[in-house]
Amino acid sequence: MIDKKQLIQQIEGLRKSRVVTYVTSDRQGPFNARIAMDVVPLVSKQLQAIKKTQNIDLFLYSSGGDTMVPWRLVSMIREYCDKFSVVIPYKAHSAATMIALGADEIVMSNLSEISPIDPSTANVFNPVDPVNPQNRIPISVEDVMAYFDLAKNKFGIKNDEELSRVFTKFVEANPQIHPLALGNVNRIHNLIRMLAKRLLKSHKASMKEDEIEKLVDYFTEKLYSHQYFIGRKEAKEDLGLKTVVEANEPLTKAMTDLYEEYNKELDFGKMWNPENELGANAMQNKKDYKIAYIESSQLSNYYDISVEYRKQQVNNIDQVGFKIIGQGWK
């Protein structure tokens, strides 16, 4: 049976590259992972072990995360190689798509998909969630843009006085939207566009300015839904993402096999139910969840969460409670 290390080496042989994997679990429930800044020192350690080399491939599976991470990660990896590529076995959404935009090559199989990079913002000025007052309602950058696009281009509202009324009505909605929350939306929108441009400009082969603008427009505004997922054919032929490379049959198999090995440990997409985790007829139980991996053929790190489950009574009703008793990179 082939293990992850052997599959990484297999991809390295097929690609004539050095491979680093970055995989985050999208398991349903509280025990999953997002792209986060804490991976930077771990990837740095991988790169120091690899040393300067011709080609580095980042094998990437993630549903997204912190939009500040892609530029930091891409610029660091580029210091160690002449050519940087991203290998996508299946999902590389949102912040993971941003990482891919910074690559000289995006290697995709027929299963691979990328997504728009328009984020949702949540800060102290966002409306309070009426269902859970401890939380704030995230504001989608593109929903705000679409609202004013609707007013101007669909309903023909053009003059300043009418637009001012549209803005006031928007801000005074229930729950109310603080003007500083909208300021944050605008700032994030501008930041994402700037980062996307910088990532596209980092390529070894320079791109034309109008090509960059067109791609940034597509990925930040013109796909209209964060749930719109893009396969390799559409990315290359319709959106004009020329860095997309189709994986051949042996590479597709190796990519899929490595993805499946991670799936065994990270339970991609699997539903979480505390009663099932406790187990039948048990009063308490302890479980460990691996939620992210950063690996190469030389080094391996994973993020582990230890959880204790306990049967308890609340208002004379049996329930399963849980608490995290330990977590971190190992």
C-alpha positions as MATLAB code, in Angstrom:
seq = 'MIDKKQLIQQIEGLRKSRVVTYVTSDRQGPFNARIAMDVVPLVSKQLQAIKKTQNIDLFLYSSGGDTMVPWRLVSMIREYCDKFSVVIPYKAHSAATMIALGADEIVMSNLSEISPIDPSTANVFNPVDPVNPQNRIPISVEDVMAYFDLAKNKFGIKNDEELSRVFTKFVEANPQIHPLALGNVNRIHNLIRMLAKRLLKSHKASMKEDEIEKLVDYFTEKLYSHQYFIGRKEAKEDLGLKTVVEANEPLTKAMTDLYEEYNKELDFGKMWNPENELGANAMQNKKDYKIAYIESSQLSNYYDISVEYRKQQVNNIDQVGFKIIGQGWK';
ca = [
       0.000    0.000    0.000;
       1.388    3.417   -1.017;
       1.590    5.992    1.794;
       1.473    9.797    1.544;
       5.256   10.187    1.433;
       5.530    7.795   -1.533;
       2.707    9.595   -3.361;
       4.407   12.959   -2.790;
       7.608   11.472   -4.245;
       5.584   10.071   -7.167;
       4.227   13.553   -7.985;
       7.756   14.973   -7.649;
       8.970   12.430  -10.202;
       6.156   13.169  -12.650;
       6.523   16.935  -12.242;
      10.325   17.105  -11.844;
       9.741   19.298   -8.820;
       9.804   19.415   -5.045;
       6.342   19.158   -3.489;
       4.960   20.758   -0.326;
       1.377   19.898    0.631;
      -1.019   22.252    2.411;
      -4.336   20.580    3.176;
      -7.140   21.852    5.457;
     -10.184   19.836    6.521;
     -13.641   21.057    5.486;
     -15.380   18.580    7.818;
     -18.859   19.851    8.776;
     -19.131   21.114   12.349;
     -16.662   22.833   14.693;
     -13.563   20.749   13.940;
     -12.278   21.917   10.593;
      -9.531   24.292    9.459;
      -9.074   27.403    7.359;
      -6.028   28.911    5.684;
      -4.324   30.865    8.471;
      -1.149   32.825    9.159;
       0.157   30.214   11.627;
       1.277   28.061    8.684;
       3.936   30.553    7.543;
       6.702   29.345    9.945;
       5.890   25.700    9.105;
       6.104   26.274    5.347;
       9.322   28.230    5.952;
      10.773   25.162    7.721;
       9.805   22.996    4.726;
      11.474   25.437    2.315;
      14.658   25.582    4.392;
      14.847   21.775    4.259;
      14.303   21.773    0.478;
      16.740   24.676   -0.084;
      16.816   26.689   -3.315;
      15.604   24.554   -6.228;
      14.289   24.848   -9.780;
      10.604   23.940   -9.328;
       8.363   23.935   -6.241;
       4.785   22.616   -6.363;
       2.277   23.427   -3.632;
      -0.298   20.614   -3.438;
      -3.312   22.557   -2.159;
      -6.740   21.571   -0.829;
      -8.785   24.134    1.113;
     -12.151   25.884    1.238;
     -10.437   29.195    1.999;
      -9.543   31.336    4.977;
      -7.481   34.412    5.809;
      -7.021   36.573    2.693;
      -3.792   38.019    4.154;
      -2.020   34.659    3.889;
      -1.763   34.138    0.074;
       0.645   36.992   -0.677;
       2.838   36.150    2.341;
       2.973   32.476    1.349;
       3.511   32.988   -2.384;
       6.239   35.618   -1.966;
       8.076   33.371    0.527;
       7.907   30.264   -1.685;
       9.175   32.269   -4.676;
      12.397   33.036   -2.794;
      13.244   29.311   -2.974;
      12.494   28.458   -6.604;
      12.642   29.664  -10.202;
       9.169   28.337  -10.980;
       6.272   28.078   -8.530;
       3.211   25.943   -9.302;
       0.039   25.017   -7.464;
      -1.365   21.485   -7.831;
      -5.111   21.307   -7.129;
      -6.538   17.806   -6.547;
     -10.081   19.074   -5.918;
     -11.093   22.232   -3.979;
      -9.007   25.402   -3.869;
     -11.595   28.032   -2.985;
     -11.432   31.694   -1.994;
      -8.051   32.351   -0.280;
      -6.755   29.090   -1.813;
      -7.729   30.454   -5.253;
      -5.710   33.584   -4.441;
      -2.658   31.392   -3.778;
      -3.254   29.686   -7.136;
      -3.463   33.061   -8.919;
       0.083   33.740   -7.720;
       1.480   30.582   -9.366;
       3.312   30.279  -12.687;
       1.267   27.132  -13.303;
      -2.064   25.946  -11.895;
      -2.164   22.178  -12.396;
      -5.776   20.964  -12.584;
      -7.455   17.610  -13.179;
     -11.055   17.212  -14.327;
     -12.071   17.291  -10.610;
     -10.167   20.471   -9.696;
     -12.044   23.683   -8.980;
     -11.297   27.268   -8.011;
     -13.732   30.019   -6.972;
     -14.335   33.770   -6.785;
     -12.231   35.610   -4.187;
     -14.826   38.120   -2.956;
     -14.794   37.884    0.857;
     -17.344   38.469    3.585;
     -16.272   40.862    6.326;
     -17.118   40.735   10.015;
     -15.987   43.355   12.517;
     -17.352   45.153   15.597;
     -19.403   47.535   13.434;
     -21.350   44.780   11.658;
     -25.025   44.226   12.594;
     -25.682   42.011   15.624;
     -27.027   38.563   14.766;
     -30.624   38.540   16.155;
     -30.460   34.745   16.611;
     -27.153   34.858   18.501;
     -26.389   38.330   19.942;
     -22.796   37.247   20.667;
     -22.139   37.109   16.919;
     -22.039   39.694   14.152;
     -23.643   39.155   10.756;
     -20.958   38.913    8.040;
     -21.384   41.376    5.179;
     -20.576   40.076    1.703;
     -18.521   42.623   -0.218;
     -20.197   41.610   -3.458;
     -23.716   41.828   -1.993;
     -23.080   45.482   -1.139;
     -21.667   46.158   -4.616;
     -24.638   44.368   -6.199;
     -27.146   46.475   -4.199;
     -25.783   49.746   -5.564;
     -25.368   48.226   -9.037;
     -29.078   47.307   -8.883;
     -30.001   50.893   -8.011;
     -27.807   52.518  -10.655;
     -27.883   50.141  -13.609;
     -31.140   48.227  -13.245;
     -33.387   50.989  -11.882;
     -31.562   53.855  -13.581;
     -30.952   55.891  -10.414;
     -28.179   58.273  -11.403;
     -28.403   61.668   -9.687;
     -26.682   62.299   -6.359;
     -29.838   63.069   -4.377;
     -31.533   59.787   -5.303;
     -28.328   57.786   -4.711;
     -28.060   59.437   -1.305;
     -31.579   58.213   -0.464;
     -30.643   54.701   -1.624;
     -27.585   54.777    0.618;
     -29.596   56.037    3.629;
     -32.241   53.329    3.149;
     -29.486   50.719    3.009;
     -27.789   51.953    6.189;
     -31.094   52.226    8.086;
     -32.142   48.673    7.256;
     -33.155   46.354   10.074;
     -30.752   45.394   11.574;
     -28.984   48.696   10.968;
     -25.690   48.763    9.113;
     -23.099   51.053   10.654;
     -21.385   53.337    8.082;
     -17.994   52.135    9.358;
     -19.018   48.555    8.498;
     -19.487   49.754    4.905;
     -16.139   51.535    5.105;
     -14.606   48.211    6.091;
     -16.343   46.524    3.122;
     -14.862   49.094    0.736;
     -11.403   48.753    2.264;
     -11.474   44.949    1.994;
     -12.748   45.142   -1.602;
      -9.851   47.426   -2.570;
      -7.379   45.268   -0.649;
      -8.486   42.045   -2.374;
      -8.139   43.682   -5.790;
      -4.679   44.973   -4.907;
      -3.522   41.576   -3.603;
      -4.920   39.756   -6.656;
      -3.005   42.150   -8.945;
       0.217   41.683   -6.986;
      -0.170   37.896   -7.111;
      -0.751   37.922  -10.884;
       2.196   40.299  -11.393;
       4.501   37.961   -9.454;
       4.547   35.418  -12.298;
       7.839   34.522  -13.924;
       6.310   35.359  -17.339;
       4.855   38.856  -17.077;
       1.216   39.447  -17.971;
      -0.269   42.415  -19.791;
      -1.974   45.019  -17.615;
      -5.333   44.610  -19.364;
      -5.205   40.807  -18.895;
      -4.574   41.300  -15.167;
      -7.457   43.795  -14.862;
      -9.812   41.429  -16.676;
      -8.920   38.498  -14.390;
      -9.218   40.616  -11.237;
     -12.668   41.813  -12.388;
     -13.791   38.222  -12.982;
     -12.580   36.834   -9.669;
     -13.722   39.753   -7.492;
     -16.936   40.945   -9.170;
     -18.163   39.294  -12.339;
     -18.873   35.721  -11.236;
     -21.629   37.012   -8.926;
     -21.617   34.162   -6.403;
     -19.025   32.911   -3.928;
     -20.464   29.430   -4.553;
     -19.696   29.574   -8.286;
     -16.976   26.979   -8.793;
     -14.726   27.009  -11.842;
     -13.236   23.959  -13.564;
     -10.058   23.929  -15.628;
     -11.688   24.346  -19.047;
     -13.690   27.410  -18.014;
     -10.741   28.904  -16.122;
      -8.487   28.670  -19.162;
     -10.825   29.211  -22.109;
     -13.582   31.462  -20.740;
     -11.793   33.474  -18.066;
      -8.453   33.600  -19.871;
      -6.364   32.185  -17.017;
      -3.437   31.094  -19.179;
      -1.471   29.590  -16.288;
      -3.881   26.618  -16.083;
      -2.232   23.327  -17.077;
      -4.192   20.089  -17.537;
      -2.829   17.162  -15.531;
      -2.202   14.097  -17.666;
      -3.542   10.663  -16.703;
      -0.630    9.439  -14.495;
      -0.463   12.798  -12.679;
      -4.246   12.927  -12.227;
      -4.136    9.464  -10.620;
      -1.285   10.451   -8.280;
      -3.083   13.694   -7.306;
      -6.332   11.817   -6.639;
      -4.585    9.054   -4.673;
      -2.846   11.599   -2.426;
      -6.123   13.491   -1.946;
      -7.828   10.230   -0.911;
      -5.084    9.513    1.639;
      -5.673   12.911    3.244;
      -9.435   12.309    3.081;
      -9.019    9.182    5.219;
      -7.488   11.273    8.010;
      -9.303   14.602    7.638;
     -12.817   13.409    6.685;
     -13.464   16.057    4.029;
     -17.067   17.244    4.088;
     -18.150   14.642    6.666;
     -21.050   15.611    8.955;
     -20.309   15.930   12.683;
     -22.736   14.779   15.346;
     -21.691   14.845   19.044;
     -23.878   11.833   19.913;
     -22.158    9.718   17.264;
     -18.765   10.936   18.479;
     -19.578    9.877   22.051;
     -20.523    6.390   20.924;
     -23.406    4.103   21.880;
     -23.904    3.420   25.612;
     -20.877    5.534   26.566;
     -20.931    8.221   29.273;
     -17.724    9.928   28.186;
     -15.174    9.646   25.427;
     -12.049   11.410   24.141;
     -11.335   11.867   20.429;
      -8.524   13.449   18.457;
      -9.143   15.242   15.158;
      -6.467   16.034   12.623;
      -7.680   19.139   10.789;
      -4.705   20.274    8.656;
      -1.447   18.991    7.189;
       1.743   20.588    5.877;
       4.045   17.926    4.479;
       6.859   17.128    2.088;
       8.864   13.987    1.431;
      11.161   15.125    4.287;
       8.978   16.722    6.982;
       5.442   16.357    8.299;
       3.316   18.621   10.500;
      -0.356   18.294   11.354;
      -2.801   20.300   13.468;
      -4.532   18.189   16.078;
      -7.532   18.944   18.314;
      -8.291   16.765   21.374;
     -11.952   16.789   22.410;
     -13.656   15.302   25.455;
     -17.305   14.244   25.099;
     -19.535   13.710   28.118;
     -23.207   12.750   28.528;
     -25.058   15.282   30.655;
     -28.579   16.294   31.640;
     -29.982   19.717   30.798;
     -33.539   20.351   32.049;
     -33.943   16.580   32.529;
     -33.025   15.943   28.899;
     -29.966   13.840   28.018;
     -27.477   15.771   25.913;
     -23.875   15.326   24.814;
     -21.526   18.111   25.834;
     -17.985   18.535   24.580;
     -14.926   20.622   25.359;
     -11.548   21.065   23.697;
      -8.797   19.847   26.023;
      -5.837   20.467   23.717;
      -4.930   21.707   20.253;
      -1.968   22.772   18.157;
       0.549   21.877   15.458;
       2.583   18.708   15.940;
];
